[in-house]
Amino acid sequence: MGSDGLRGSKAIKENGGMVLAQDPASARYDGMPGSVVREGLADLMGTPAKLAGDLIRLLAGKLKCPLPEPFMSNQERSSFERICILLRARTGHDFSLYKKSTIYRRIERRMGIHGIASISEYVQFIEGTPPESELLFKELLIGVTSFFRDPESWKQLAEEVIPALIAARPEGGVLRAWVPGCSTGEEACSLAITFMEVLKEQGPRAPVTLQIFATDLDRDAVEKGRQGSYSPAAMSGLSDERRLAWFIPDEHGFKLRKEIREMLVYAIQDVIQDPPFIRLDLLLCRNLLIYFSSDLQKRVLPLFHYSLNPNGCLFLGSAESIGPFTDLFVPHPGKARLFYRKANSQTPGFAPFPITLSLPRESTREATVPKAPINLQALADQVLLHRFAPPAVLSSESGDILYISGKTGNYLEPAMGKANWNLFAMAREGLRTELGVAFRKALGQTDPVIVRGLRVGTNAGTQMVDLTVQALQAPEALKGTVMTVFSNQTDSHPVKFSKAGKGLPPNLVRLSELEAELKSSLEELQSNREEMQTSQEELKATNEELQSTNEELQSTNEELTTSKEELQSLNEELQTVNAEQQSKVEELSATNNDMKNLLDATDIATLFLDEHLHVRRFTKGATRIFKLIQSDVGRPITDIVSNLDYPGLERDATEVLRTLVLSEREVPAQQGEAWFSTRILPYRTIQNAIGGLVVTFTEITRAKALEADLRTEVSGKPKGGSRGQRSK
């Protein structure tokens, strides 16, 4: 009874089984099948007789049970890839990087439900049945979660991790947490409850709050999490103390208290292709990575590393690990899968997010493509020929008239004032109220709504009219429109009062009319009450969604503000560095000018060579010895034509590079008219490293001439004269 069987159904679905549920409308006690159907766990639903037929088909092999592992041929693999492409095109989400065994089991379940034998036939079925893509998408998103799953790990988180995070904020502040793949929010609520219990144990201190971002692909699961209401079966993982402390009983089970609900921000997000939440102190990703392939895990874990603050904590499931990323995370001592982000680690080769392109749904693309104009008259006439013959009106869901068939003057008349082609504004007296009630009721169901015996005021008096309203689902072009048909009654169906068959007296006729009007008013009042209750619930859900969106926008605004401050700080640093560089450039320019003037003033021909004897720089005087121009910089010195008779220049230069010993030679010019003193020295940098050679050429022609004259003079004097000179 009640919600019993819900946990068992979830376990069966988690392990690839099928769940058949009795239609709650056919059950004497609909508690158990109703809860399974409401949770979306029923693969097949119907009367017991129909379910028996489904079981017979299952036993006969027409419904395939999923295999433990996919054994796919090339054709099956191609069909599998085609299904992933269709899902990506129609839902905007890519499942090609998920574990193929998990995806294939879910596909086989859907094949079994429809009695399809091969995956290639299922591909054709999906292509011809667009709603099946959404159903398969829902099948792939079945979330299995519970409160405080793996209690020992939660105990270690509460005793060691959360107190350390709070202690790191002695001045108070906001801790940020992210729960990707939150499903209906049980683990996000468990984190909020654990945090509140730790705060309660520590007693008064600086105010520290926790903001939890709970995200998931499944829109329905996120909406249920936002409601914060859980069935008694879902609460089985909680102790009585926690249930009383943090939940309030309601008609559906238990509802989160306000202080817990305000900590949670729910959002629809794809961890694979949407930007992550950043600056996190805690990241709970439990039993999500087990559905990812190893390649996808290698791309998601660096993303988690990027999202966490230094020393932020990553909380994984019992069957998950960080794999090869030991340089990004360090494990926390203990059995729990807790890992800290290394404070000084950098994400290697981080792929910018989103990892994959988010593809729009086909429905979105189709909506943006202008469609050909629809011939409403032809389509409406086609529907009327098959269903109706009396006067009828085709209108939109808001009552705006699109097309009129037949003469409707007895039921509709133009309203006074500005022209208004709205069905409710044009309805005659006696038709407006019932038309509005029937119209709203028809929008909520597929069967037509028929109202009989309406007294409508016409130009000739009154007329008894039967009203039929139906929301159209086919053809596709008329989907979303409403057909309203007016049928005149040929008799008034008098009510017999006596056995003699006499009609009612006039006063009782009036009384009967008043009773009918009262009954109609009561029905309308009840309908309005139900609509108001539904609207109130929708407004409440919308308010929570807007609150969630507001919190997300506030978070984004804070992140943008922080980014702006960081950019301003970085800009100031760049300006400082630019000023320093500009100062160094000016200093180098001045030094370069000084060096140029110094070399020009000495009038010494100088060559600067690198370690390969390539010309690096030369003075103006060197151009008188070597045929150098500015474009020769970088060329070997041996390729430059020289006026010197110095064939051993390369040999001497190489020897100086090897021994670092100065080489000095007197070298004549090729014509013999000039002499130069050639000095080859190692080029030493400020760091005392050898960066090439410095070769100087000092002209010594005059000194050589004087030396030659002296030698000639000395050699031309007689020897005796010199002795006589000395004797004197």
SEGU-996655 format. One record per residue (C-alpha): residue number from 1; residue in one letter; x, y, z. Coordinates in steps of 0.001 Angstrom, whole numbers. Example, Ala and Ser with C-alpha at 12.3 -4.5 7.8 and 13.67 -1.06 7.14 Angstrom:
   pos   code        c1        c2        c3
     1      A     12300     -4500      7800
     2      S     13670     -1060      7140
***
This chain:
   pos   code        c1        c2        c3
     1      M         0         0         0
     2      G       999      3632      -225
     3      S      4461      4040     -1719
     4      D      5616       492      -933
     5      G      7350     -1003     -3937
     6      L      8888      2283     -5059
     7      R     12404      1404     -3924
     8      G     12110     -2066     -5426
     9      S     10992      -613     -8754
    10      K     13964      1759     -8759
    11      A     16329     -1136     -8059
    12      I     14811     -3156    -10911
    13      K     15157      -229    -13319
    14      E     18731       405    -12173
    15      N     19674     -3169    -13077
    16      G     18021     -3096    -16508
    17      G     14735     -4790    -15631
    18      M     11189     -3914    -16698
    19      V      8410     -2567    -14501
    20      L      4768     -3285    -15382
    21      A      2187     -1316    -13411
    22      Q     -1571     -1625    -13236
    23      D     -3470      1401    -14445
    24      P     -4371      3218    -11190
    25      A     -7832      3951    -12574
    26      S     -8573       215    -12742
    27      A     -7197      -577     -9267
    28      R     -9361      -794     -6182
    29      Y     -6410       451     -4132
    30      D     -4192      2599     -6342
    31      G     -1520      3563     -3786
    32      M      1303      1342     -4990
    33      P       772      1469     -8790
    34      G       -14      5172     -8556
    35      S      3309      5963     -6838
    36      V      5250      3927     -9412
    37      V      3483      5677    -12298
    38      R      3979      9138    -10761
    39      E      7703      8471    -10356
    40      G      7922      7576    -14070
    41      L      9189      4066    -13356
    42      A      6492      2143    -15265
    43      D      7579       797    -18649
    44      L      4140      -635    -19412
    45      M       831       366    -17845
    46      G     -2642     -1063    -18319
    47      T     -5348     -3279    -16933
    48      P     -4407     -6678    -15480
    49      A     -5670     -8361    -18653
    50      K     -3419     -6200    -20839
    51      L      -427     -6734    -18570
    52      A     -1012    -10483    -18769
    53      G      -750    -10277    -22546
    54      D      2473     -8288    -22202
    55      L      3903    -10958    -19913
    56      I      2980    -13674    -22400
    57      R      4737    -11737    -25160
    58      L      7762    -11352    -22879
    59      L      7912    -15090    -22198
    60      A      7416    -15831    -25889
    61      G     10539    -13826    -26681
    62      K      8804    -10970    -28479
    63      L      9966     -8614    -25727
    64      K     13727     -8910    -25505
    65      C     15400     -8834    -22096
    66      P     18582     -6766    -22139
    67      L     21905     -8552    -22335
    68      P     24463     -8061    -19542
    69      E     26975     -6621    -22033
    70      P     26489     -5431    -25613
    71      F     27896     -7708    -28264
    72      M     27501     -5528    -31330
    73      S     28319     -6320    -34910
    74      N     29461     -3574    -37274
    75      Q     25884     -3019    -38444
    76      E     24613     -2830    -34856
    77      R     27413      -430    -33954
    78      S     26469      1776    -36889
    79      S     22822      1746    -35773
    80      F     23902      2564    -32225
    81      E     25868      5593    -33466
    82      R     22857      6675    -35516
    83      I     20696      6610    -32379
    84      C     23236      8799    -30558
    85      I     23145     11268    -33460
    86      L     19326     11369    -33387
    87      L     19333     11953    -29629
    88      R     21870     14751    -30004
    89      A     19855     16393    -32789
    90      R     16471     16139    -31033
    91      T     17402     16653    -27379
    92      G     20630     18645    -27654
    93      H     22589     16141    -25528
    94      D     25394     13837    -26621
    95      F     25453     10299    -25190
    96      S     28151      8943    -27520
    97      L     30810      9238    -24780
    98      Y     28754      7433    -22139
    99      K     29458      3774    -21433
   100      K     28076      1874    -24382
   101      S     26979     -1080    -22226
   102      T     24684      1160    -20158
   103      I     23227      2961    -23168
   104      Y     22740      -274    -25098
   105      R     20846     -1908    -22209
   106      R     18469      1056    -22088
   107      I     17964       844    -25854
   108      E     17205     -2861    -25610
   109      R     14607     -2121    -22941
   110      R     12809       263    -25273
   111      M     13093     -2285    -28095
   112      G     11523     -4898    -25852
   113      I      8659     -2602    -24875
   114      H      7771     -2044    -28540
   115      G      8453     -5650    -29556
   116      I     11267     -4696    -31941
   117      A     13752     -7468    -32667
   118      S     16779     -5598    -34066
   119      I     18435     -2290    -33349
   120      S     18344     -1324    -37045
   121      E     14521     -1614    -36937
   122      Y     14526       497    -33787
   123      V     16484      3207    -35616
   124      Q     13755      3323    -38266
   125      F     11138      3416    -35492
   126      I     12819      6424    -33833
   127      E     13138      8248    -37161
   128      G      9434      7781    -37846
   129      T      8283      8401    -34261
   130      P      9857     11621    -32913
   131      P      8312     11260    -29393
   132      E     10284      8031    -28935
   133      S     13507     10083    -28843
   134      E     12231     11965    -25806
   135      L     11121      8734    -24131
   136      L     14521      7139    -24730
   137      F     16167     10303    -23408
   138      K     14087      9977    -20234
   139      E     15057      6312    -20039
   140      L     18759      7218    -20110
   141      L     18290      9768    -17322
   142      I     16751      7470    -14717
   143      G     18345      8697    -11491
   144      V     18912      6305     -8610
   145      T     19600      8275     -5458
   146      S     18757      8374     -1770
   147      F     19469     10298      1409
   148      F     22884      9678      3006
   149      R     23881      6885       663
   150      D     26984      5147      2087
   151      P     26588      6521      5682
   152      E     30232      5931      6687
   153      S     31471      8265      3959
   154      W     28982     10946      5033
   155      K     30140     10534      8630
   156      Q     33753     11148      7606
   157      L     32677     14172      5552
   158      A     30846     15599      8587
   159      E     33632     14921     11084
   160      E     36726     15889      9077
   161      V     36052     17792      5863
   162      I     33249     20246      6630
   163      P     34734     21378     10000
   164      A     38040     22068      8211
   165      L     36279     24134      5546
   166      I     34464     26131      8248
   167      A     37672     26610     10245
   168      A     39323     28061      7132
   169      R     36750     30894      7276
   170      P     37243     32331     10790
   171      E     35825     35660      9665
   172      G     32722     33989      8203
   173      G     31531     33955      4625
   174      V     29902     31699      2067
   175      L     31048     28193      1206
   176      R     30146     27023     -2296
   177      A     29266     23452     -3272
   178      W     28200     21802     -6507
   179      V     26250     18541     -6895
   180      P     26219     17579    -10618
   181      G     23785     14813    -11531
   182      C     21649     15606     -8477
   183      S     18533     13770     -9774
   184      T     15654     14688     -7401
   185      G     18006     16319     -4892
   186      E     18402     13778     -2077
   187      E     22204     14056     -1928
   188      A     22113     17847     -2148
   189      C     19678     17855       784
   190      S     21947     15419      2657
   191      L     24849     17852      2256
   192      A     22744     20781      3509
   193      I     21544     18769      6535
   194      T     25114     17649      7327
   195      F     26353     21234      7178
   196      M     23596     22469      9504
   197      E     24327     19666     11982
   198      V     28040     20545     12014
   199      L     27227     24215     12640
   200      K     24896     23214     15463
   201      E     27609     21112     17103
   202      Q     30261     23842     16859
   203      G     28044     26432     18512
   204      P     28124     30220     18028
   205      R     30891     31560     15795
   206      A     31348     33861     12825
   207      P     28428     33327     10412
   208      V     29321     30782      7720
   209      T     26704     29785      5151
   210      L     26658     27141      2448
   211      Q     25324     27639     -1068
   212      I     24674     24399     -2951
   213      F     24239     24283     -6719
   214      A     22277     21121     -7604
   215      T     22187     20420    -11341
   216      D     20926     17664    -13591
   217      L     19933     16976    -17195
   218      D     16468     15720    -16258
   219      R     14055     18652    -16176
   220      D     11385     16638    -14343
   221      A     13852     15558    -11660
   222      V     15025     19143    -11169
   223      E     11422     20341    -10862
   224      K     10724     17682     -8225
   225      G     13856     18681     -6350
   226      R     12713     22304     -6354
   227      Q      9438     21286     -4737
   228      G     11387     19798     -1826
   229      S      8702     17184     -1178
   230      Y      9568     13504      -709
   231      S      7516     10346      -250
   232      P      7820      8173      2890
   233      A      9705      5553       848
   234      A     12307      8134      -221
   235      M     12790      9085      3456
   236      S     13763      5554      4504
   237      G     17471      6479      4548
   238      L     16864      9101      7253
   239      S     16754      8552     10978
   240      D     13691      9632     12956
   241      E     15694     12467     14541
   242      R     16664     13937     11184
   243      R     13171     13465      9782
   244      L     11664     15432     12660
   245      A     14388     18088     12688
   246      W     14577     18986      9009
   247      F     11247     17981      7419
   248      I      7590     18920      7842
   249      P      4898     16282      7213
   250      D      2418     17096      4449
   251      E      -255     15292      2445
   252      H      2308     13744        49
   253      G      4910     12732      2624
   254      F      7498     15181      3952
   255      K      8622     18641      2875
   256      L     11986     20303      3461
   257      R     12144     23051      6040
   258      K     12743     26550      4785
   259      E     16272     26908      6205
   260      I     17390     23819      4236
   261      R     15538     24689      1031
   262      E     17057     28188       936
   263      M     20558     26697       747
   264      L     19757     24856     -2489
   265      V     19852     26311     -5993
   266      Y     18500     23928     -8647
   267      A     19341     24319    -12324
   268      I     19265     22277    -15540
   269      Q     22863     21779    -16614
   270      D     24927     19337    -18669
   271      V     28247     18695    -16958
   272      I     29738     17601    -20290
   273      Q     28985     20615    -22461
   274      D     27852     23471    -20198
   275      P     30250     25795    -18353
   276      P     30951     24552    -14800
   277      F     30402     26328    -11510
   278      I     33695     27720    -10216
   279      R     35397     28749     -6959
   280      L     33940     25732     -5200
   281      D     34888     24492     -1760
   282      L     33105     21162     -2144
   283      L     32083     19125     -5196
   284      L     29867     16034     -4824
   285      C     29859     13839     -7918
   286      R     28696     10485     -6620
   287      N     27881      7600     -8947
   288      L     27890      9763    -12064
   289      L     31341      8930    -13425
   290      I     30456      5228    -13500
   291      Y     28188      5970    -16486
   292      F     31005      7784    -18385
   293      S     33559      6141    -20631
   294      S     37213      6380    -19613
   295      D     37849      9070    -22259
   296      L     35024     11195    -20917
   297      Q     36234     10735    -17336
   298      K     39665     11998    -18408
   299      R     38007     15173    -19678
   300      V     35606     15727    -16778
   301      L     38056     15284    -13879
   302      P     40339     18167    -15026
   303      L     37146     20226    -15297
   304      F     36379     19441    -11639
   305      H     39956     20386    -10760
   306      Y     39443     23724    -12497
   307      S     36177     24328    -10620
   308      L     37568     23744     -7119
   309      N     39431     26259     -5001
   310      P     42939     25258     -3869
   311      N     42459     22571     -1189
   312      G     38815     22204     -2219
   313      C     37322     18735     -1696
   314      L     35981     16304     -4326
   315      F     33536     13670     -2973
   316      L     33121     10643     -5277
   317      G     31052      7471     -5070
   318      S     32340      4242     -3593
   319      A     32977      2736     -7056
   320      E     34707      5826     -8520
   321      S     38275      7128     -8468
   322      I     40421      9939     -9864
   323      G     42209      7542    -12243
   324      P     45545      8857    -13530
   325      F     45109     12386    -12148
   326      T     47236     11896     -9032
   327      D     49043     15122     -9899
   328      L     45785     17088     -9566
   329      F     44206     15533     -6458
   330      V     45510     14051     -3230
   331      P     43370     11446     -1407
   332      H     42029     12141      2059
   333      P     42961      9459      4606
   334      G     40157      7001      5255
   335      K     37781      4727      3373
   336      A     35622      7498      1920
   337      R     36327      8636     -1644
   338      L     37421     12134      -632
   339      F     40096     13979     -2614
   340      Y     41628     17416     -2161
   341      R     42692     19665     -5021
   342      K     46425     20223     -4869
   343      A     47060     23859     -4028
   344      N     50012     24355     -6386
   345      S     48869     22112     -9227
   346      Q     48111     23402    -12688
   347      T     45628     21702    -15016
   348      P     47763     20200    -17834
   349      G     46400     20725    -21319
   350      F     43043     21923    -20028
   351      A     40394     21881    -22749
   352      P     38314     25041    -22735
   353      F     34705     24474    -21793
   354      P     32164     23685    -23071
   355      I     33883     20432    -24082
   356      T     31416     19725    -26888
   357      L     29198     22017    -28832
   358      S     25670     22249    -27510
   359      L     23440     21392    -30409
   360      P     19949     22864    -30684
   361      R     16992     20569    -30737
   362      E     15319     19810    -34016
   363      S     12127     21330    -32732
   364      T     13960     24582    -32057
   365      R     15481     24651    -35510
   366      E     12195     23854    -37109
   367      A     10562     26645    -35169
   368      T     12988     29164    -36598
   369      V     12500     28050    -40199
   370      P      9653     29930    -41827
   371      K      6905     27551    -42829
   372      A      4837     27743    -45931
   373      P      1471     29468    -45445
   374      I     -1248     27047    -44329
   375      N     -4561     26877    -46151
   376      L     -6778     26980    -43064
   377      Q     -9985     26760    -45090
   378      A     -9031     23537    -46830
   379      L     -7776     21914    -43648
   380      A    -10773     23005    -41581
   381      D    -13195     21810    -44284
   382      Q    -11464     18459    -44295
   383      V    -11983     18073    -40530
   384      L    -15606     19220    -40755
   385      L    -16392     16733    -43495
   386      H    -15144     13871    -41364
   387      R    -16573     14907    -37995
   388      F    -19121     17714    -38107
   389      A    -21819     19111    -40267
   390      P    -23342     22002    -38220
   391      P    -21913     25532    -38082
   392      A    -18466     25563    -36496
   393      V    -15617     27873    -35554
   394      L    -11881     27094    -35616
   395      S     -9989     29125    -33018
   396      S     -6666     29271    -31244
   397      E     -6173     28100    -27657
   398      S     -6834     31657    -26488
   399      G    -10149     31834    -28402
   400      D     -9017     33987    -31327
   401      I    -11110     33008    -34380
   402      L     -9083     31580    -37277
   403      Y    -11846     30279    -39554
   404      I    -15693     30135    -39598
   405      S    -17663     27402    -41334
   406      G    -21391     27791    -41934
   407      K    -23778     30414    -40616
   408      T    -22971     31255    -37001
   409      G    -25016     34452    -36669
   410      N    -27450     32787    -34195
   411      Y    -24548     32046    -31807
   412      L    -21991     34779    -32410
   413      E    -22329     38504    -32938
   414      P    -19724     41260    -33191
   415      A    -19013     42988    -29882
   416      M    -19516     46722    -29528
   417      G    -16522     49027    -29800
   418      K    -13225     48134    -31376
   419      A    -13376     45063    -33612
   420      N    -12592     41945    -31596
   421      W    -12522     38550    -33343
   422      N    -12455     36532    -30156
   423      L    -14858     33641    -29647
   424      F    -15726     34571    -26046
   425      A    -16220     38247    -26849
   426      M    -18610     37402    -29735
   427      A    -20644     34691    -27962
   428      R    -24336     35554    -27541
   429      E    -26211     35723    -24235
   430      G    -26721     32304    -22663
   431      L    -23665     30846    -24386
   432      R    -20740     32758    -22908
   433      T    -20461     31094    -19498
   434      E    -20911     27500    -20639
   435      L    -18682     28088    -23658
   436      G    -15827     29309    -21424
   437      V    -16149     26319    -19075
   438      A    -16329     23794    -21915
   439      F    -13433     25470    -23757
   440      R    -11096     25259    -20756
   441      K    -12095     21664    -20074
   442      A    -11477     20684    -23705
   443      L     -7927     22083    -23570
   444      G     -7106     19666    -20756
   445      Q     -8290     16467    -22464
   446      T     -8353     14726    -25826
   447      D    -12044     13758    -25884
   448      P    -14647     16318    -27028
   449      V    -16677     18223    -24401
   450      I    -20432     18222    -25100
   451      V    -22889     20565    -23386
   452      R    -26589     20044    -24186
   453      G    -29682     22157    -23770
   454      L    -28234     25669    -23757
   455      R    -30811     28461    -24179
   456      V    -29225     31048    -26461
   457      G    -30772     34436    -27203
   458      T    -31078     35121    -30934
   459      N    -32569     37922    -33017
   460      A    -35811     35893    -33319
   461      G    -36066     34918    -29622
   462      T    -34376     31950    -27986
   463      Q    -32950     28730    -29339
   464      M    -31953     25479    -27611
   465      V    -28391     24634    -28671
   466      D    -26021     21721    -28113
   467      L    -22367     22790    -27873
   468      T    -19369     20574    -28792
   469      V    -15793     21714    -28151
   470      Q    -12678     19680    -28991
   471      A     -8958     20427    -29030
   472      L     -7523     19141    -32325
   473      Q     -4428     16936    -32415
   474      A     -4491     16025    -36115
   475      P     -3686     16884    -38817
   476      E      -318     18280    -37713
   477      A     -1008     21719    -39200
   478      L     -4125     22138    -36975
   479      K     -2451     20897    -33801
   480      G     -2985     23431    -31019
   481      T     -6296     24743    -32353
   482      V     -9832     24209    -31022
   483      M    -13003     23363    -32975
   484      T    -16322     24637    -31582
   485      V    -19539     23238    -33124
   486      F    -23073     24580    -32613
   487      S    -26070     22214    -33089
   488      N    -29720     23373    -32854
   489      Q    -32117     21097    -30951
   490      T    -35259     20106    -32871
   491      D    -37288     19566    -29665
   492      S    -37040     20732    -26121
   493      H    -37041     17241    -24538
   494      P    -39913     17999    -22098
   495      V    -39654     16389    -18696
   496      K    -42621     14134    -17846
   497      F    -44073     14848    -14440
   498      S    -47119     12622    -14144
   499      K    -48157      9208    -15342
   500      A    -50840     10836    -17444
   501      G    -48066     12350    -19560
   502      K    -49035     15935    -18874
   503      G    -46307     18563    -19009
   504      L    -45048     20515    -16033
   505      P    -47009     23513    -14775
   506      P    -45501     26880    -15685
   507      N    -44248     27562    -12142
   508      L    -42520     24176    -11964
   509      V    -41031     24699    -15411
   510      R    -39431     27877    -14111
   511      L    -38284     26051    -10991
   512      S    -36716     23341    -13149
   513      E    -34880     25972    -15177
   514      L    -33577     27633    -12022
   515      E    -32385     24285    -10674
   516      A    -30574     23623    -13948
   517      E    -28953     27063    -13819
   518      L    -27954     26512    -10185
   519      K    -26414     23149    -11046
   520      S    -24547     24735    -13929
   521      S    -23298     27551    -11666
   522      L    -22093     25055     -9074
   523      E    -20234     23090    -11737
   524      E    -18669     26268    -13050
   525      L    -17698     27310     -9517
   526      Q    -16047     23930     -8920
   527      S    -14217     24178    -12242
   528      N    -12990     27675    -11380
   529      R    -11847     26473     -7982
   530      E     -9845     23647     -9521
   531      E     -8329     26019    -12058
   532      M     -7390     28489     -9340
   533      Q     -5749     25723     -7328
   534      T     -3805     24584    -10377
   535      S     -2790     28161    -11148
   536      Q     -1675     28637     -7546
   537      E       564     25578     -7744
   538      E      1993     26720    -11086
   539      L      2670     30187     -9691
   540      K      4383     28662     -6680
   541      A      6613     26531     -8914
   542      T      7322     29545    -11114
   543      N      8237     31592     -8050
   544      E     10729     28940     -6913
   545      E     12189     28739    -10392
   546      L     12568     32515    -10515
   547      Q     14163     32419     -7071
   548      S     16595     29763     -8309
   549      T     17329     31805    -11415
   550      N     17842     34905     -9276
   551      E     20338     33047     -7104
   552      E     22153     31789    -10179
   553      L     22271     35315    -11594
   554      Q     23548     36655     -8280
   555      S     26259     34006     -8291
   556      T     27152     34863    -11878
   557      N     27219     38561    -11008
   558      E     29592     37882     -8111
   559      E     31841     35856    -10364
   560      L     31815     38602    -12992
   561      T     32609     41205    -10331
   562      T     35510     39111     -9080
   563      S     36731     38601    -12642
   564      K     36508     42343    -13239
   565      E     38601     43044    -10133
   566      E     41149     40454    -11193
   567      L     41322     41982    -14667
   568      Q     41790     45446    -13153
   569      S     44588     44124    -10939
   570      L     46162     42352    -13909
   571      N     45879     45538    -15981
   572      E     47673     47518    -13257
   573      E     50413     44892    -13134
   574      L     50760     45009    -16911
   575      Q     51000     48808    -16799
   576      T     53761     48541    -14187
   577      V     55622     45944    -16235
   578      N     55153     48075    -19357
   579      A     56634     51092    -17580
   580      E     59607     49025    -16427
   581      Q     60111     47681    -19945
   582      Q     59895     51168    -21385
   583      S     62530     52351    -18907
   584      K     64794     49447    -19870
   585      V     64281     50173    -23558
   586      E     65315     53792    -23014
   587      E     68317     52656    -20974
   588      L     69345     50167    -23651
   589      S     68905     52810    -26336
   590      A     71173     55206    -24432
   591      T     73750     52449    -23863
   592      N     73634     51542    -27529
   593      N     74275     55167    -28477
   594      D     77209     55356    -26061
   595      M     78722     52159    -27444
   596      K     78331     53348    -31024
   597      N     80023     56668    -30282
   598      L     82782     54912    -28322
   599      L     83553     52507    -31154
   600      D     83439     55283    -33726
   601      A     85746     57505    -31599
   602      T     88397     54825    -31150
   603      D     88544     54336    -34943
   604      I     89436     50694    -34357
   605      A     88032     48237    -36873
   606      T     86088     45717    -34788
   607      L     84161     42576    -35694
   608      F     81752     40735    -33356
   609      L     81334     37088    -34302
   610      D     79120     34395    -32771
   611      E     80292     30887    -31829
   612      H     79787     29767    -35456
   613      L     81967     32648    -36764
   614      H     78965     34425    -38215
   615      V     79011     38234    -38299
   616      R     76928     39638    -35472
   617      R     78024     43290    -35478
   618      F     80804     45419    -37020
   619      T     82097     48974    -36741
   620      K     82480     51480    -39534
   621      G     86251     50984    -39644
   622      A     85820     47279    -40372
   623      T     84271     48108    -43752
   624      R     87703     49394    -44931
   625      I     89172     45924    -44406
   626      F     86196     43663    -45204
   627      K     83630     44287    -47931
   628      L     80784     44460    -45379
   629      I     77315     45876    -45744
   630      Q     74449     45767    -43234
   631      S     72784     42775    -44890
   632      D     75925     40686    -44220
   633      V     74966     40326    -40583
   634      G     74482     36597    -39968
   635      R     76832     35455    -42751
   636      P     80067     33526    -42044
   637      I     83146     35771    -41913
   638      T     84904     33390    -44301
   639      D     82397     34294    -47015
   640      I     83297     37989    -46822
   641      V     85990     39382    -49158
   642      S     88921     40865    -47192
   643      N     91884     43137    -48039
   644      L     94130     41213    -45612
   645      D     96626     38544    -46487
   646      Y     95458     36404    -43554
   647      P     94496     32869    -44665
   648      G     94724     31579    -41076
   649      L     91946     33804    -39714
   650      E     89420     30950    -39431
   651      R     91985     28631    -37855
   652      D     93037     31196    -35254
   653      A     89441     32084    -34433
   654      T     88494     28445    -33927
   655      E     91538     27921    -31691
   656      V     90600     30913    -29513
   657      L     87081     29506    -29099
   658      R     88594     26194    -28025
   659      T     91332     27444    -25682
   660      L     89925     30895    -24717
   661      V     93483     32239    -25105
   662      L     94124     35597    -26788
   663      S     95568     35454    -30316
   664      E     97558     38431    -31682
   665      R     99176     38664    -35096
   666      E    100611     41338    -37421
   667      V     99001     40888    -40805
   668      P     99809     42774    -44039
   669      A     97320     43904    -46626
   670      Q     97223     42008    -49878
   671      Q     98965     44843    -51785
   672      G    101568     45170    -49015
   673      E    100878     48868    -48521
   674      A     99396     48565    -45045
   675      W     99858     46482    -41903
   676      F     97347     45626    -39154
   677      S     97686     44240    -35654
   678      T     94933     41596    -35381
   679      R     93718     40609    -31902
   680      I     91155     37790    -31413
   681      L     89558     37633    -27950
   682      P     86669     35559    -26514
   683      Y     83364     37422    -26170
   684      R     82237     37095    -22536
   685      T     78726     37921    -21337
   686      I     77831     39460    -17968
   687      Q     77230     35919    -16698
   688      N     80842     35044    -17780
   689      A     79584     32819    -20591
   690      I     81350     32638    -23968
   691      G     79086     34106    -26628
   692      G     81484     34288    -29590
   693      L     84590     36335    -30517
   694      V     85752     39955    -30726
   695      V     88264     40661    -33523
   696      T     90048     44048    -33635
   697      F     92260     45413    -36419
   698      T     94660     48239    -35454
   699      E     96585     49802    -38316
   700      I    100372     49724    -37681
   701      T    101600     50766    -41160
   702      R    103546     53793    -39845
   703      A    105139     51782    -37090
   704      K    106182     49160    -39597
   705      A    107684     51834    -41878
   706      L    109693     53327    -39001
   707      E    110835     49860    -38020
   708      A    111964     49217    -41629
   709      D    113864     52531    -41775
   710      L    115627     51782    -38537
   711      R    116596     48359    -39705
   712      T    117938     49823    -42968
   713      E    119873     52557    -41159
   714      V    121361     50122    -38718
   715      S    122334     47643    -41373
   716      G    123987     50413    -43650
   717      K    126689     51781    -41076
   718      P    130225     50258    -41004
   719      K    131266     48217    -37956
   720      G    134636     49890    -37327
   721      G    133252     53324    -37198
   722      S    131180     52295    -34439
   723      R    134124     51029    -32434
   724      G    136042     54179    -33079
   725      Q    133098     56168    -31945
   726      R    133024     54284    -28734
   727      S    136794     54712    -28198
   728      K    136530     58431    -28556
***
